[in-house]
Structure formats: structure tokens, C-alpha cells
């Protein structure tokens, strides 16, 4: 009898649970919407930061492009300057050769003028001697005339005292007068010859004065040309110094890239402007034959040098000098009678191998120094290992 009421009551109790479920579902949906909004906010923030970073990167790329354009322009200006310096160097060398030729001609003219001056001095000395000889002859003639006059006076006295012999004395007087006339003619000829010699001496003095003036002018011109040559030499030295600095830049680049290629090895080092290989890297003990490990190192060196050489201007005459050095321990074999032969043979072996890898022989040089250029003066095994070496130096010819 009470069962229908209980059933009706249980039917109305379902709605609160349903409402609770709907409320819970709504809260979950709201929570998910909140998560979506927060995620959307952070996603927008991340996208905005990425856009800003991308904009910064674009600005940096633009700046790098501007820097690259400036570097290219600077490189083009540098190449133009090198071309202009090369042209100036060629014109300077041509001018120097022309000045040297002119200086040689002036020296030859100076020598010829000196010879003519010596010849003129000889002629003057000869004229002076001839003048002295003629003066002696005139003095002798004057003495003879005085003697003839004394004889004439004596004959006149004899004529006055001895009229009987007048005819004979008259003949003697006539003969004396003839002799006196001849002597006078000789005296006049001598005077004429002296006058001629005086005129010749005056002409020679005038020639000497002209030669001295020409010599002074030649010396002045020679001084001016020497000053021009000195100025050209200074300009040439400045141009050569710029070429040396440019080669030093390529040398630094070569050594820097060579360090990167060969790595930081204790048996390969840089000493000053030279790259030093310990002999054990390339050769066996007492041998000048390059080992496989040494060939590998030299092949890397050759590749680096060829890459650098492509950028070196053609007007820079560079050469890679290979120097061989040994330690103090003497060697005496059939192949190597002394350390001189061993050091030289090792340097030549390195040069030949580099030629085989493609480096032109005209850009290589080999030299052997034996044990006489040590890096370490001590007498122990460590010093001996340091001193047994091959040195490479990038230099001008």
C-alpha cells in the first residue's frame, strides 16, 4: 500500500545527480577552454618572439651584406693600388736604367775629357821644354853675337894700326858681316818660333779653360742625376717595402693555414718567420729519404701553399726556401761524408717532393747548413732533437 509512493519518490531523486553531472561537465569544459586560451596566449607570444628574432636576423644579414660589399670594394681598390704600384715600379725601373745609361755616358765623357786634358798638359809641358830650349839657343846666339862684336872691334883696331893688311882684314870683316847677318836671321827665326809657341800656349790655355768649364758642367749634371737616382732609389725602396709587407701578409696567412692543417704538434713549430719540421717527422736516422708520414705532412703543406699562391700577385717573385739542419753528432758514411751532405740532401729531397706535388721549381730553393746553425746550444738529446730539423721560409727572390 505504501510501495507506489516510494517509487514516485525515487523517480524525483534522479535530477540532483543529473544536475551535478552537468555542472561537472560544464566545469571541465570551462577548464579546457581556459587551458586553450592560455596555450593560445603563450603560442602567440612564442610566434611574436620568433618573428622578432627573424627580423633581427634579417637586419644582421643586411648588415653583413653591406660589410661584404664594403670589403669587396676595398679589395677592388687594393687591387687597383697594386696595379698602379706595379706600373710605377716598372716606369721607375725604366727611368733608373735610362739614368744609369746617361751616367755611364757622362762617365765615359768625363774619362775622355780627362784624357784630352792630360794630352793638353803634355803638349804644354812639351811647349815649355821647347821654349826653354829655344831660350838657351837665343842666349847662345847672343853670346856668339857679343863675341862677334868683340872680334869686329878688335879687327877695327887692327885695321887702324895695320893699314898694310887692310885688304885681308876687309875680306875678314865682310866674312864676319855675312856670318853676323846669318846669325841675325837665325835670331829672328827663333823669335818668330817663340811667338808661335806663345800663341799655341795661349790657345792650349783657352782649350784647358773650356775643358775645365765642360768638366764642371759635367760634374754638376752628374750631381743632379745622382740626386735624381737617389730619389728614385728611395721611391723604389718604398715600393719594394710595400711588396715585402704584402708578401709578409701572405706569409702570415700561409703559416696560419698551415697550423690549422697540420694541427698543434710538438714536433712542428714556428720559429720567427720560419716553419720548422723536426727531422724525425720526415726522415729516418741518417737518411735523406722521406717516409710515408712525412710525405703526408708535405702533401698537406703543398696543397696549402698552392691555395695561397693563387692569390699572390704575379709581380711578387716569391720563393719557398727549404733549409736542412743536423745536430752536432758527426756522420761519415759513403753517401754522406759529413753533416753538410746530409743536411743538403734532406733539403733537396723535400724540394723534389714538393715539385712532384705541383709547386713550380722556380719558386723553390734548397740549402744545407749542417750543424752550424743550432736552435739549442746545449749538448743533450733534447737539444739534438730540436736541432735536427727542416725549416721552411716564404721569402722574396
VONUVO-274660 format. One line per 10 residues: for each residue z, x, y of N, C-alpha, C. Coordinates in pm, whole numbers, padded with zeros to 5 digits. Each point is the difference from the previous one (the first is absolute). Layout:
VONUVO-274660
Z,X,Y,Z,X,Y,Z,X,Y  ... $
This chain:
VONUVO-274660
00000,00082,-00119,00000,-00082,00119,00000,00086,00124  00065,00114,00001,-00002,00094,00115,-00111,00100,-00010  -00081,00006,-00109,-00105,00102,-00022,-00111,-00012,00100  -00054,-00110,00040,-00108,-00006,00098,00040,00061,00132  00121,-00013,00048,00045,00059,00125,-00001,00149,-00007  00044,00052,-00111,00001,00148,-00014,-00140,00054,-00001  -00092,-00072,-00058,-00139,00045,00000,-00054,-00001,00140  00025,-00100,00078,-00046,-00010,00137,00062,00109,00084  00122,00030,-00020,00069,00108,00076,-00062,00134,-00028  -00031,00031,-00125,-00063,00129,-00038,-00138,00012,00061 $
-00075,-00105,00017,-00134,00005,00060,00008,00038,00145  00097,-00046,00073,00014,00038,00140,00052,00140,00017  00060,00065,-00091,00052,00138,00010,-00110,00107,-00009  -00125,-00030,-00030,-00111,00098,-00012,-00041,00052,00135  00004,-00078,00103,-00054,00039,00133,00071,00117,00062  00127,00013,-00006,00061,00122,00061,-00053,00129,-00062  -00015,00000,-00128,-00054,00122,-00063,-00143,00029,00044  -00077,-00112,00010,-00138,00018,00044,-00006,00053,00143  00088,-00051,00086,00006,00046,00139,00039,00146,00006  00098,00035,-00084,00041,00141,-00004,-00116,00089,-00043 $
-00077,-00043,-00098,-00115,00079,-00046,-00102,00015,00111  -00028,-00113,00072,-00095,00008,00110,00048,00092,00110  00130,-00008,00028,00056,00088,00104,-00012,00147,-00040  00031,00023,-00127,-00010,00139,-00050,-00144,00049,00008  -00096,-00088,-00041,-00141,00038,00007,-00043,00027,00143  00050,-00084,00093,-00035,00020,00141,00056,00133,00052  00120,00034,-00039,00061,00127,00043,-00081,00120,-00055  -00043,-00015,-00124,-00080,00108,-00060,-00132,00016,00077  -00062,-00117,00034,-00127,00008,00074,00022,00063,00136  00111,-00040,00069,00030,00058,00132,00025,00150,-00013 $
00072,00040,-00105,00028,00143,-00022,-00131,00079,-00022  -00089,-00060,-00080,-00128,00066,-00024,-00081,00010,00128  00006,-00108,00083,-00072,00005,00129,00056,00109,00090  00135,00014,-00001,00062,00106,00081,-00045,00139,-00048  -00002,00016,-00134,-00045,00130,-00054,-00144,00027,00039  -00084,-00107,-00006,-00140,00017,00037,-00014,00038,00148  00081,-00066,00085,-00008,00030,00145,00042,00143,00027  00114,00041,-00066,00048,00139,00021,-00105,00101,-00051  -00055,-00029,-00118,-00103,00091,-00054,-00122,00006,00092  -00038,-00120,00054,-00114,-00002,00091,00030,00082,00126 $
00128,-00007,00048,00039,00076,00120,-00010,00152,-00027  00058,00042,-00113,-00006,00143,-00032,-00143,00046,-00027  -00082,-00087,-00063,-00139,00036,-00026,-00077,00015,00131  00027,-00093,00095,-00066,00014,00130,00044,00127,00071  00130,00030,-00011,00050,00124,00061,-00067,00122,-00060  -00011,00003,-00136,-00063,00114,-00067,-00148,00012,00039  -00068,-00118,00008,-00142,00004,00039,-00015,00050,00142  00092,-00046,00088,-00006,00047,00140,00023,00151,00008  00100,00053,-00076,00025,00146,-00002,-00118,00077,-00054  -00065,-00058,-00103,-00118,00068,-00056,-00113,00003,00101 $
-00017,-00110,00075,-00106,00000,00103,00030,00104,00108  00128,00007,00038,00036,00101,00102,-00024,00142,-00052  00039,00025,-00127,-00023,00133,-00058,-00150,00030,-00008  -00077,-00104,-00038,-00146,00020,-00007,-00058,00030,00138  00055,-00067,00104,-00047,00026,00136,00034,00143,00043  00125,00043,-00036,00038,00138,00032,-00091,00100,-00071  -00029,-00028,-00126,-00089,00090,-00074,-00138,00004,00064  -00049,-00115,00045,-00131,-00003,00066,00002,00084,00127  00112,-00013,00077,00010,00082,00122,00002,00149,-00034  00076,00034,-00105,00004,00142,-00041,-00138,00048,-00046 $
-00073,-00085,-00072,-00135,00039,-00044,-00090,00022,00122  00014,-00091,00102,-00081,00019,00122,00036,00132,00069  00132,00029,00006,00041,00125,00063,-00055,00120,-00077  00008,-00008,-00134,-00054,00111,-00082,-00149,00014,00020  -00071,-00111,00014,-00145,00007,00023,-00028,00067,00135  00083,-00036,00102,-00019,00065,00131,00027,00151,-00009  00110,00036,-00073,00030,00143,-00018,-00112,00072,-00074  -00055,-00068,-00103,-00110,00062,-00075,-00121,00022,00090  -00029,-00100,00087,-00114,00017,00093,00024,00116,00095  00127,00013,00050,00032,00112,00089,-00015,00133,-00073 $
00049,00004,-00126,-00012,00125,-00078,-00146,00035,-00024  -00082,-00101,-00029,-00143,00028,-00020,-00064,00052,00128  00038,-00060,00113,-00054,00047,00127,00045,00143,00027  00130,00029,-00028,00049,00137,00020,-00072,00099,-00091  -00024,-00042,-00127,-00074,00086,-00092,-00141,00027,00048  -00065,-00108,00055,-00136,00018,00053,00001,00095,00120  00102,-00017,00088,00011,00092,00115,00023,00143,-00047  00084,00014,-00104,00027,00135,-00052,-00126,00063,-00058  -00080,-00081,-00072,-00125,00056,-00054,-00096,00037,00113  -00004,-00083,00103,-00086,00035,00114,00046,00128,00067 $
00134,00015,00013,00053,00124,00060,-00034,00120,-00085  00011,-00015,-00133,-00032,00112,-00089,-00148,00037,00014  -00087,-00103,00008,-00143,00027,00017,-00026,00073,00132  00065,-00049,00106,-00018,00064,00131,00050,00143,-00002  00118,00021,-00064,00054,00138,-00009,-00093,00090,-00080  -00059,-00055,-00105,-00094,00080,-00080,-00120,00041,00084  -00053,-00097,00078,-00115,00033,00086,00039,00105,00105  00120,-00019,00060,00044,00099,00099,00019,00137,-00063  00052,00001,-00125,00019,00128,-00068,-00133,00068,-00027  -00100,-00079,-00042,-00132,00060,-00024,-00060,00055,00129 $
00010,-00081,00109,-00054,00050,00127,00077,00122,00048  00130,00001,-00024,00082,00117,00040,-00042,00123,-00078  -00022,-00019,-00130,-00044,00114,-00082,-00136,00051,00046  -00090,-00095,00034,-00133,00042,00047,00013,00076,00133  00084,-00053,00089,00020,00068,00129,00063,00137,-00020  00095,00007,-00096,00063,00130,-00025,-00101,00099,-00054  -00088,-00046,-00091,-00103,00092,-00053,-00092,00046,00112  -00038,-00096,00090,-00088,00039,00111,00068,00101,00092  00129,-00023,00026,00074,00094,00087,00014,00136,-00067  00024,-00002,-00131,00010,00128,-00071,-00133,00076,00005 $
-00111,-00078,-00013,-00132,00066,00011,-00019,00058,00139  00037,-00078,00104,-00014,00050,00138,00088,00122,00022  00123,-00006,-00056,00090,00115,00015,-00055,00122,-00070  -00063,-00021,-00117,-00062,00114,-00070,-00114,00059,00083  -00082,-00093,00061,-00110,00050,00084,00054,00078,00120  00106,-00053,00061,00059,00071,00114,00055,00136,-00040  00060,00002,-00119,00052,00130,-00047,-00114,00100,-00022  -00112,-00054,-00056,-00115,00089,-00019,-00054,00048,00135  -00008,-00094,00099,-00045,00041,00133,00096,00101,00062  00132,-00025,-00024,00099,00094,00053,-00019,00138,-00061 $
-00024,00001,-00133,-00023,00129,-00066,-00127,00067,00052  -00107,-00083,00021,-00124,00059,00052,00020,00054,00141  00072,-00075,00085,00029,00048,00135,00085,00126,-00002  00096,00003,-00096,00081,00122,-00013,-00086,00119,-00038  -00100,-00025,-00091,-00090,00110,-00037,-00083,00045,00119  -00051,-00101,00076,-00080,00039,00118,00085,00074,00103  00127,-00042,00013,00089,00068,00094,00026,00144,-00043  00023,00018,-00131,00020,00137,-00049,-00125,00083,00023  -00119,-00064,-00024,-00124,00073,00022,-00016,00038,00147  00035,-00094,00090,-00010,00029,00144,00096,00111,00039 $
00122,-00006,-00057,00095,00108,00029,-00054,00135,-00048  -00066,-00003,-00117,-00059,00125,-00050,-00109,00050,00093  -00081,-00094,00050,-00106,00041,00093,00059,00056,00129  00112,-00061,00048,00065,00051,00121,00055,00140,-00023  00065,00016,-00119,00053,00134,-00030,-00112,00103,-00007  -00111,-00044,-00061,-00114,00092,-00009,-00054,00033,00139  -00007,-00104,00088,-00047,00024,00137,00096,00092,00075  00132,-00019,-00023,00097,00089,00066,-00019,00145,-00046  -00021,00016,-00130,-00021,00136,-00050,-00129,00061,00058  -00106,-00087,00007,-00126,00049,00057,00017,00036,00149 $
00080,-00083,00070,00025,00028,00141,00076,00132,00017  00098,00024,-00087,00075,00125,00007,-00091,00120,-00028  -00088,-00021,-00100,-00091,00112,-00032,-00093,00030,00118  -00052,-00109,00062,-00087,00021,00116,00076,00062,00118  00126,-00041,00017,00080,00061,00106,00016,00149,-00023  00021,00038,-00128,00010,00144,-00031,-00132,00070,00030  -00111,-00067,-00036,-00131,00061,00027,-00021,00016,00152  00038,-00103,00078,-00015,00009,00147,00086,00114,00055  00123,00009,-00052,00087,00109,00045,-00061,00135,-00032  -00058,00007,-00121,-00066,00126,-00037,-00119,00028,00091 $
-00076,-00108,00030,-00115,00018,00089,00043,00044,00141  00109,-00060,00045,00050,00040,00132,00042,00148,00000  00062,00041,-00107,00038,00141,-00009,-00124,00089,-00001  -00102,-00048,-00075,-00124,00078,-00002,-00065,00005,00138  00003,-00114,00073,-00057,-00003,00135,00076,00095,00093  00132,-00004,-00011,00080,00092,00082,-00033,00145,-00031  -00019,00025,-00132,-00035,00137,-00037,-00137,00038,00054  -00095,-00096,-00005,-00133,00027,00053,00003,00022,00152  00085,-00078,00067,00013,00019,00144,00058,00138,00034  00098,00041,-00081,00057,00135,00022,-00106,00107,-00024 $
-00079,-00025,-00104,-00106,00097,-00029,-00103,00002,00112  -00030,-00122,00057,-00096,-00004,00110,00053,00076,00121  00128,-00019,00029,00060,00073,00113,-00006,00151,-00023  00028,00036,-00125,-00006,00145,-00030,-00142,00052,00014  -00096,-00082,-00041,-00141,00043,00014,-00041,00008,00147  00054,-00094,00082,-00032,00007,00143,00054,00129,00062  00122,00036,-00041,00056,00127,00050,-00084,00120,-00045  -00037,-00007,-00127,-00085,00109,-00051,-00134,00003,00074  -00052,-00122,00037,-00127,-00007,00073,00014,00065,00139  00117,-00024,00061,00022,00058,00133,00015,00152,-00005 $
00060,00051,-00104,00027,00143,-00011,-00113,00078,-00064  -00079,-00078,-00082,-00105,00072,-00073,-00129,-00071,00019  -00067,00027,00116,-00127,-00060,00030,-00109,00053,-00089  00023,00112,-00057,-00104,00060,-00083,-00021,-00079,-00128  00100,-00065,-00041,-00013,-00077,-00127,-00011,-00151,00028  -00047,-00038,00122,-00001,-00139,00041,-00094,-00087,-00084  -00115,00065,-00037,-00094,-00081,-00080,00063,-00040,-00134  00060,00105,-00058,00062,-00028,-00131,00115,-00100,00015  00081,00018,00108,00111,-00091,00021,-00049,-00141,00036  -00118,-00003,00073,-00057,-00130,00033,-00039,-00077,-00126 $
-00063,00075,-00092,-00035,-00066,-00128,00125,-00050,-00071  00104,00087,00004,00126,-00044,-00065,00059,-00121,00069  -00012,-00003,00136,00052,-00115,00074,-00077,-00127,-00035  -00138,00015,-00008,-00080,-00117,-00038,00039,-00052,-00138  00020,00098,-00090,00040,-00043,-00135,00136,-00070,00002  00091,00056,00082,00132,-00061,00011,-00009,-00141,00058  -00090,-00014,00102,-00017,-00132,00059,-00056,-00100,-00100  -00092,00046,-00084,-00054,-00088,-00105,00111,-00046,-00095  00082,00101,-00038,00112,-00034,-00092,00096,-00097,00068  00028,00027,00132,00090,-00089,00072,-00057,-00141,00010 $
-00132,-00009,00024,-00063,-00132,00007,00013,-00074,-00133  -00022,00073,-00107,00016,-00062,-00133,00144,-00046,-00023  00093,00085,00045,00140,-00036,-00018,00035,-00125,00082  -00058,-00009,00122,00023,-00117,00082,-00058,-00125,-00066  -00122,00014,-00057,-00058,-00113,-00073,00091,-00044,-00115  00053,00101,-00070,00092,-00034,-00112,00123,-00071,00053  00053,00046,00115,00119,-00062,00058,-00029,-00145,00040  -00118,-00024,00063,-00037,-00136,00039,-00016,-00091,-00122  -00062,00051,-00106,-00014,-00079,-00124,00137,-00035,-00057  00093,00099,00004,00135,-00025,-00050,00069,-00108,00082 $
-00017,00006,00136,00060,-00102,00084,-00058,-00139,-00032  -00135,-00004,-00020,-00062,-00128,-00034,00055,-00055,-00132  00019,00093,-00098,00053,-00043,-00130,00145,-00049,00014  00078,00069,00087,00139,-00043,00023,00001,-00139,00063  -00090,-00022,00099,-00007,-00132,00063,-00037,-00107,-00102  -00096,00034,-00090,-00038,-00093,-00106,00118,-00031,-00091  00076,00104,-00036,00118,-00021,-00085,00105,-00084,00071  00015,00022,00131,00096,-00083,00074,-00042,-00147,-00001  -00131,-00025,00018,-00047,-00139,-00005,00023,-00060,-00139  -00029,00082,-00105,00023,-00049,-00136,00148,-00030,-00025 $
00088,00088,00053,00143,-00024,-00017,00042,-00128,00071  -00057,-00024,00121,00032,-00124,00070,-00047,-00122,-00078  -00123,00009,-00056,-00050,-00111,-00082,00089,-00021,-00123  00044,00110,-00062,00088,-00012,-00117,00133,-00064,00039  00053,00042,00118,00125,-00063,00044,-00020,-00150,00023  -00114,-00039,00060,-00027,-00142,00020,-00009,-00073,-00133  -00067,00063,-00099,-00010,-00061,-00133,00139,-00014,-00063  00083,00104,00018,00135,-00006,-00058,00080,-00112,00066  -00015,-00014,00134,00070,-00110,00070,-00048,-00135,-00052  -00133,-00014,-00020,-00054,-00126,-00055,00054,-00027,-00140 $
00002,00106,-00082,00052,-00015,-00137,00148,-00036,00001  00078,00060,00092,00142,-00033,00008,00018,-00146,00041  -00082,-00045,00099,00009,-00142,00041,-00035,-00092,-00116  -00109,00035,-00074,-00038,-00082,-00116,00110,00002,-00105  00064,00117,-00018,00107,00013,-00099,00120,-00084,00041  00034,00003,00131,00112,-00083,00048,-00029,-00148,-00021  -00126,-00040,00033,-00037,-00141,-00020,00006,-00037,-00148  -00045,00094,-00086,00005,-00026,-00144,00143,-00013,-00048  00089,00089,00052,00140,-00009,-00041,00063,-00131,00049  -00032,-00042,00124,00052,-00127,00051,-00047,-00117,-00085 $
-00131,00001,-00034,-00054,-00107,-00084,00065,00003,-00138  00023,00123,-00050,00065,00012,-00131,00142,-00057,00004  00073,00026,00114,00135,-00056,00013,-00005,-00152,00003  -00097,-00056,00076,-00012,-00146,00006,-00031,-00058,-00137  -00091,00065,-00072,-00034,-00051,-00134,00118,00016,-00096  00078,00109,00018,00119,00013,-00085,00098,-00112,00029  00014,-00036,00128,00088,-00112,00034,-00051,-00130,-00062  -00134,-00019,00005,-00057,-00120,-00064,00023,00003,-00150  -00018,00117,-00060,00022,00011,-00145,00146,-00027,-00033  00092,00049,00086,00143,-00024,-00024,00030,-00150,00007 $
-00059,-00068,00103,00021,-00144,00012,-00057,-00074,-00120  -00122,00041,-00041,-00058,-00063,-00120,00084,00029,-00123  00057,00121,-00007,00086,00033,-00114,00123,-00088,-00003  00059,-00028,00121,00116,-00088,00004,-00039,-00140,-00047  -00116,-00049,00048,-00044,-00133,-00043,-00027,-00002,-00150  -00060,00109,-00049,-00029,00008,-00144,00130,00003,-00080  00100,00077,00050,00128,00004,-00070,00067,-00136,-00001  -00012,-00073,00115,00058,-00134,00004,-00068,-00093,-00101  -00135,00010,-00006,-00072,-00083,-00098,00038,00037,-00142  00012,00132,-00025,00040,00043,-00134,00142,-00046,-00033 $
00089,00003,00102,00137,-00045,-00023,00002,-00148,-00036  -00085,-00080,00067,-00006,-00143,-00035,-00050,-00018,-00143  -00101,00084,-00039,-00049,-00010,-00139,00108,00040,-00099  00079,00103,00036,00109,00044,-00089,00103,-00110,-00012  00034,-00068,00113,00095,-00109,-00006,-00054,-00114,-00086  -00131,-00028,00013,-00058,-00106,-00082,00006,00037,-00147  -00030,00128,-00032,00009,00045,-00139,00144,-00008,-00049  00097,00032,00088,00141,-00009,-00038,00037,-00144,-00036  -00060,-00097,00072,00026,-00140,-00033,-00052,-00033,-00139  -00122,00045,-00030,-00053,-00024,-00135,00081,00077,-00105 $
00050,00120,00037,00083,00075,-00095,00127,-00076,-00030  00064,-00057,00104,00122,-00077,-00022,-00028,-00122,-00087  -00113,-00067,00027,-00037,-00116,-00082,-00024,00043,-00144  -00068,00116,-00018,-00028,00050,-00134,00130,00029,-00075  00094,00069,00065,00126,00033,-00066,00081,-00125,-00029  -00001,-00096,00097,00076,-00123,-00022,-00053,-00078,-00119  -00132,-00016,-00007,-00058,-00074,-00113,00015,00077,-00130  -00002,00135,00009,00016,00080,-00120,00142,-00014,-00056  00099,-00010,00090,00137,-00023,-00048,00010,-00135,-00073  -00065,-00102,00057,00006,-00131,-00065,-00066,00003,-00137 $
-00113,00073,-00010,-00073,00004,-00128,00076,00079,-00106  00052,00119,00038,00063,00088,-00097,00147,-00033,-00024  00060,-00079,00092,00139,-00037,-00018,00095,00110,00044  00130,-00032,-00002,00104,00095,00040,00038,00089,-00117  -00078,00104,-00022,00027,00095,-00109,00063,00126,00057  00094,00057,-00072,00069,00121,00047,-00090,00122,-00007  -00102,-00003,-00091,-00088,00116,-00013,-00123,-00009,00090  -00008,-00103,00088,-00107,-00013,00099,00067,-00030,00134  -00023,00084,00100,00070,-00014,00127,-00092,00036,00115  00049,-00024,00122,-00072,00034,00122,00081,00107,00073 $
-00065,00112,00030,00063,00110,00074,-00083,00023,00126  00052,-00043,00116,-00077,00016,00124,-00125,-00087,-00003  -00115,00064,00015,-00128,-00072,-00003,-00073,00021,-00131  00075,00033,-00106,-00061,00026,-00131,00061,-00090,-00107  -00082,-00041,-00097,00046,-00076,-00115,00014,00097,-00117  00117,00004,-00061,00035,00105,-00097,00015,-00062,-00138  -00078,00052,-00098,00015,-00032,-00142,00067,00117,-00069  00105,-00024,-00076,00054,00106,-00084,-00101,00031,-00111  -00012,00128,-00034,-00104,00040,-00096,00016,-00070,-00134  00127,-00032,-00038,00021,-00065,-00130,-00065,-00137,-00007 $
-00026,-00062,00117,-00066,-00132,00000,-00145,00013,-00045  -00066,00113,00036,-00143,00015,-00024,-00033,00097,-00113  00078,00108,-00016,-00037,00108,-00091,00114,00031,-00098  -00042,00057,-00112,00097,00056,-00091,00042,00139,00045  00100,00058,-00066,00050,00131,00038,-00107,00107,-00020  -00027,00080,00104,-00097,00109,-00008,-00143,-00047,-00018  -00031,-00127,00033,-00134,-00055,-00023,-00057,-00051,00132  -00133,00000,00009,-00070,-00055,00117,-00080,-00124,-00038  00024,-00055,-00119,-00070,-00120,-00046,00084,-00123,00030  -00058,-00099,00066,00073,-00120,00041,00024,-00089,-00121 $
00127,-00046,-00015,00033,-00089,-00109,-00040,-00144,00028  00017,-00087,-00101,-00039,-00141,00016,00083,-00069,00107  00132,00026,00001,00085,-00061,00103,-00040,00047,00139  -00033,00128,00010,-00043,00054,00129,-00131,-00061,00046  -00093,-00020,-00093,-00128,-00062,00036,00021,-00143,00052  00096,-00071,-00061,00029,-00135,00046,00052,00002,00144  00091,00093,00031,00052,00010,00136,-00111,00039,00098  -00083,00095,-00039,-00108,00044,00089,-00105,-00108,00019  -00024,-00082,-00103,-00095,-00109,00014,00049,-00102,00103  00131,-00031,-00003,00055,-00090,00101,-00011,00061,00139 $
00029,00131,00009,-00013,00069,00129,-00145,-00006,00050  -00096,00024,-00091,-00141,-00001,00040,-00042,-00137,00049  00044,-00104,-00068,-00037,-00136,00043,00056,-00029,00139  00126,00039,00023,00061,-00021,00132,-00076,00076,00108  -00035,00126,-00030,-00070,00081,00098,-00138,-00057,00031  -00070,-00049,-00102,-00132,-00059,00024,00009,-00127,00085  00107,-00081,-00022,00019,-00119,00083,00024,00039,00145  00082,00103,00023,00028,00045,00136,-00125,00061,00062  -00078,00078,-00079,-00116,00072,00054,-00106,-00096,00052  -00006,-00120,-00053,-00100,-00096,00050,00027,-00038,00145 $
00127,00008,00042,00035,-00038,00137,00002,00118,00096  -00009,00123,-00051,00001,00118,00089,-00136,00012,00065  -00006,00013,00135,-00133,00015,00066,-00075,00121,-00050  -00132,-00009,00002,-00084,00107,-00054,00006,00126,00085  00040,-00013,00129,00004,00120,00083,00128,00081,-00019  00092,-00047,-00084,00121,00077,-00033,-00028,00075,-00130  -00011,00133,00009,-00029,00082,-00119,00132,00028,-00072  00039,-00093,-00089,00126,00017,-00070,-00021,00075,-00131  00107,00060,-00048,-00003,00070,-00128,00138,-00014,-00064  00001,-00022,-00129,00125,-00003,-00077,00019,00138,-00061 $
00102,00070,00046,00026,00135,-00048,00098,-00004,-00115  -00034,00063,-00110,00083,00005,-00120,00052,00143,-00014  00132,00016,00010,00063,00132,-00008,00082,00010,-00128  -00023,00108,-00075,00076,00026,-00122,00110,00101,00025  00121,-00025,-00055,00115,00090,00015,00067,00016,-00136  00059,00118,-00022,00073,00027,-00123,00142,00044,00035  00082,00021,-00104,00134,00053,00023,-00003,00154,-00002  00120,00062,00001,00009,00146,00006,-00021,00067,-00136  00004,-00079,-00106,-00012,00060,-00133,-00142,00050,-00019  -00022,00130,-00025,-00137,00053,-00011,-00066,-00047,-00129 $
-00133,-00010,00006,-00079,-00036,-00117,-00107,00107,-00019  -00030,00033,-00124,-00102,00100,-00028,-00064,-00035,-00134  -00109,-00077,00008,-00076,-00037,-00118,-00145,00038,00019  -00080,-00021,-00103,-00142,00032,00012,-00067,-00091,00103  00041,-00127,00006,-00061,-00093,00095,00057,00016,00140  00129,00033,00009,00067,00010,00130,00077,00131,00007  -00063,00105,00054,00069,00129,00010,00120,-00003,00094  00005,-00095,00094,00113,-00009,00092,00013,-00144,00047  00106,-00026,00078,00022,-00134,00054,-00108,-00042,00100  -00067,00099,00060,-00113,-00032,00090,-00106,-00080,-00075 $
-00042,00052,-00115,-00106,-00067,-00077,00045,-00138,-00048  00130,-00010,-00044,00048,-00128,-00050,00002,-00105,00110  00055,00035,00118,00007,-00098,00110,-00139,-00040,00046  -00092,00097,00008,-00136,-00032,00044,-00072,-00088,-00103  00015,00033,-00128,-00066,-00079,-00105,00052,-00143,-00001  00129,-00020,00022,00054,-00136,00003,-00055,-00079,00119  -00007,00065,00117,-00057,-00068,00116,-00145,-00038,-00024  -00078,00091,-00061,-00141,-00028,-00028,-00014,-00114,-00103  00091,-00004,-00099,-00006,-00108,-00099,00021,-00135,00066  00096,-00008,00095,00024,-00127,00070,-00123,-00038,00082 $
-00061,00098,00068,-00118,-00028,00081,-00114,-00051,-00088  -00023,00065,-00112,-00109,-00042,-00089,00024,-00142,-00053  00125,-00030,-00033,00028,-00135,-00050,-00023,-00104,00110  00043,00030,00122,-00021,-00095,00111,-00149,-00019,00027  -00079,00107,-00015,-00146,-00014,00016,-00056,-00093,-00107  00053,00012,-00122,-00048,-00085,-00108,00035,-00147,00020  00102,-00027,00085,00038,-00138,00027,-00076,-00061,00116  -00086,00081,00067,-00085,-00055,00105,00026,00052,00139  00097,00090,00018,00023,00057,00134,-00102,00110,00024  -00070,00001,00115,-00103,00102,00026,00061,00141,00002 $
-00074,00094,-00059,00048,00139,-00003,00010,00059,00139  -00081,-00051,00096,00005,00053,00137,00130,-00035,00070  00077,-00096,-00052,00127,-00039,00060,00120,00054,-00076  -00021,00103,-00083,00108,00058,-00080,00002,00151,00018  00121,00056,-00012,00017,00146,00007,00115,00038,-00091  -00011,00115,-00067,00102,00047,-00093,00048,00137,00044  00131,00024,-00016,00059,00130,00035,00119,00026,-00091  00021,00128,-00034,00113,00041,-00082,00090,00095,00077  00132,-00024,-00007,00095,00081,00075,00097,00076,-00090  -00016,-00013,-00132,00089,00072,-00090,00145,-00043,00021 $
00090,00097,-00003,00143,-00028,00018,00048,00033,00141  -00093,00024,00094,00038,00058,00129,00025,-00103,00110  -00004,-00131,-00030,00033,-00104,00097,00100,-00096,-00063  00122,00046,-00032,00096,-00087,-00070,00062,-00103,00094  00032,-00118,-00056,00079,-00099,00073,00148,00030,-00008  00042,00057,-00112,00142,00030,-00023,00012,00149,-00034  00070,00080,00085,00005,00145,-00025,00098,00042,-00110  00074,-00096,-00055,00099,00038,-00101,-00069,00044,-00130  00079,00061,-00088,-00051,00051,-00127,00069,-00072,-00116  -00025,-00129,-00011,00052,-00076,-00114,-00108,-00097,-00044 $
00026,-00071,-00109,-00101,-00086,-00058,-00038,-00116,00091  00099,-00052,00076,-00030,-00110,00092,-00098,00046,00108  00025,00122,00056,-00091,00054,00100,-00138,00027,-00059  -00004,00053,-00123,-00128,00027,-00064,-00080,-00129,-00019  00068,-00108,-00039,-00069,-00128,-00020,-00055,-00053,00133  00075,00017,00110,-00049,-00045,00131,-00120,00082,00045  00003,00129,-00029,-00106,00088,00050,-00128,-00011,-00082  00008,-00044,-00126,-00122,-00022,-00079,-00058,-00135,00041  -00108,00002,00082,-00043,-00126,00061,-00148,00009,00038  -00057,-00119,00026,-00132,-00016,00059,00020,-00080,00129 $
-00048,00057,00112,00014,-00065,00129,-00135,-00054,00046  00001,-00123,00056,-00121,-00063,00053,00021,-00023,00149  -00097,00041,00079,00010,-00014,00147,-00133,-00053,00052  00006,-00112,00074,-00119,-00056,00065,-00013,00066,00137  -00110,00073,00020,-00013,00083,00120,-00142,-00007,00052  -00023,00061,00122,-00135,00013,00055,-00064,00129,-00047  -00139,-00006,-00012,-00071,00124,-00032,-00006,00087,00122 $
